[in-house]
Amino acid sequence: MTTSLGDTAERMAMLPVDVPRDAVIVTRNLQRDYDMGGEVVHALRGVNVVIRKNEFVAVMGPSGSGKSTLMNLVGCLDSPTGGEYWLNGHRVSELGDDELARIRNKEIGFVFQTFNLLPRATALHNVELPLVYAGLGGRERRSQAADALARVGLQDRMQHRPNELSGGQRQRVAIARALVNQPSILLADEPTGNLDSGTSEEIMGLFEGLYRDGQTIVLVTHESDIAKHARRQVHLKDGRVERDFATAARA
């Protein structure tokens, strides 16, 4: 199989015929089993989900429901045991580790609960890092990183280090870093888990603004108040989709 990313329109044409042409995430009977000392744990038992461009989706479920496993597969951090997965037209369920890494770095922006910032680096340099790995020159890196920080309202904090920023500001830096490569999807795993309720609302307001600007967002959370910011909720239970429904738009 070629590792070329290819033309987007050509790739999207390879999706199953019954899938919308603007589908960014498509899973078909997605399965993931783990061998736990001779006992097989069925973490995902055949998940079928389609997420279209510019959707804002919250994935929910109790501990053990499979939501973390699903996010690892959607984020190309793991490979399925069975079934199929397409990401922006790439049939990633068939790819090897190197190909997965290339597509992950190009197509997905990650936001984590713990921020994962370099403590001695400025906000600007933290946001630059994905562009360093992509091989961009210094001037272009700084320009794109500055634009991403401005997009999250931190244009006046670019030279501050994480210990000089509040928790909410640190998460904004992490979101800017996730956006700097202009990914197909923004994948946020419990992004408000380390924040107080007021700051959580601010961060979710930022996600809503990014969604209105056209960003596709998949949010993992166990908090119903956070999930209500999304426009759709997918609830998992025992490795299967239990409910999938639209959420009323917030005023």
Secondary structure, 3 states (H helix, E strand, C coil): CCCCCCCHHHHHCCCCCCCCCCEEEEEEEEEEEEEECCEEEEEEEEEEEEEECCCEEEEECCCCCCHHHHHHHHCCCCCCCEEEEEECCEEHHHCCHHHHHHHHHHHEEEEECCCCCCCCCCHHHHHHHHHHHCCCCHHHHHHHHHHHHHHCCCCCCCCCCHHHCCHHHHHHHHHHHHHCCCCCEEEEECCCCCCCHHHHHHHHHHHHHHHHCCCEEEEECCCHHHHCCCCEEEEEECCEEEEEEECCCCC
